[in-house]
Amino acid sequence: MLTRRQLLARGTTWLILAPIVPAVLQACSSSSSSAPNTPADAAGNACAGTDPQSTLNEGHTHSVCVPTSDMTSPPAAGATYTSSNEGNHTHTITLTATQLASIQAGHSVTVTSTSDVDPITHAAHTHDWTIAKMVSTPTPPPPSGW
């Protein structure tokens, strides 16, 4: 049985560590979650065009940002995008100008990423993405009479 002094000492320690432990555990976690690191466009802005998630491979997924500006005015040479960093590595995908215009027109395009080595499993692998333009859902007006 604990003495009052032991109980207070241990209780104080727990009160001090309680806010720190979840942050440390999250920082040390190596598994991907259902909310991966969302990539930004080349200018560092949050992605507003597309933000698809890749297929699952080697136990993780990635996301990639294709900015709206690249779909509305596709670069003639196409564009290459870098995925989110999951498991200490990224992948790149390349979309042609035709593919970007197709996405803008409301179609989806499926592409495969570069083959990169996962530093945790040491396995080279790719991911597939099906990329389509984000559809925003309009906010309904408030009920009349409010």
N, C-alpha and C positions, 0 to 999 in steps of 0.2 A: 504494500500500500504506500502511496506517495504522501510525503509530508506536505504541509501547506507551502513551504519554501520551494520544494521540488516542483510542485504543481505550478506555482507562480513563475518560476524560472522557465519551465518548459512551455507554459502558456504564452509567455512574453516572446519566446523564440518563435513560436508558431505565428503569433500576430505579426511579427516582423517579416517572416518569410512568406506568409500567405499571399501577398500581392506579387511577390517576385517569382514564385515557383511556376505559375502558368506561363509567364513570359519566357522563362528559361526553357521550359519544355517545348514551347512552340518554336523557339529559335533553333533548338537542337534537332527538331524533327526532320527526317529526310524523306518522308513519304509525301506524295502529292495529295492535295485535298480536292474537294469538289469545287473549290474556288481557286483556280490556279492564278499565278501572277499574270495579271492582264497586261499585255504589251501596249505600248503607246506608239503613235506614228513617229516618223523620223524627227519631227520637231518636238517630241516629248509630250504631245497632247494626248489625252485619253482617246481611245479609238471610237470614231463615230460612224465609220463606214461598215466594216464587218469585224467580227471578233469570234471567229469559229474556233472550236476545240478540235484537236486532232484525234485520230484513232488511238486506242490504247496499245502501247507496245513497250516491252521491257518494264511493265508495271507502272507506267506513267503516261500522261498526256501533255500536250503543249497547246497554247493558243497563239494566234497571230493576228496582227492588225493590218487591214487593207483600208487605207483612208478613202473617204468619199471623193476627195479631189483626184485620186488616181483612177477612180471609176468614171467620173464625169469627164475628165480630160486625160485619157490613158497616154502615158509616155509611148512614143513610137517604138522604142526598143523594149517595151514592157518594163517590169519592175521586179526587184528581188526584195523579199521581206524576211526579217529574222523573227523566230518564234520566241515565246516566253522562255525564261531560264528555269528549267525543272531538272533536279538532280545534277546541278552544276554543269549543264550543257544546253546548247540551243541547236536549232536546225534552221535552214533557210529554204524558202520556196520561191519559185519564179513564176510570174504570170505574164503572158503575152498581152499586147495591146488588145488583141481580139478577145481574149479571155476576160480582161477587165471590162470591155464594152459589153460583153455578154452578161456579166454579173450586174452591171448597171441597168441592163434591159430587163432584169428580173429573173434571169436563169441562174442555175448553180453550176459551178465548175469544180471538178475533183482533180487534185494535184498531189504528187508525192514529194516529200521533202528530201533534202540531201541526206546521205547516210553518215551519221556521226556516232562517235563512240560514247557510250554512257560510262562516265568515270567510276560509277558504283559497281556495275555489273561487268564492265570491260567488254561489252558487246556492241558492235556496230549495228545500227538499226535505222530505219526510216519511219515516218509517220505519214498518213494520208489525211488530207483535209478536203471537205466539201464546203466550198465557199459560196455564200449567197449574201446579197445585200440585207442589212438589218432593216427590219420593218418596225417602225414605231407605231405603237397603238395610241390613238388619240384619247385624250382625257375626256370622258363624257361630261356634258354640262350638268350642273346641279339640278335637282328636281325643281320644277316650277313652283312658285309660291313660297320660296325660302327667303 
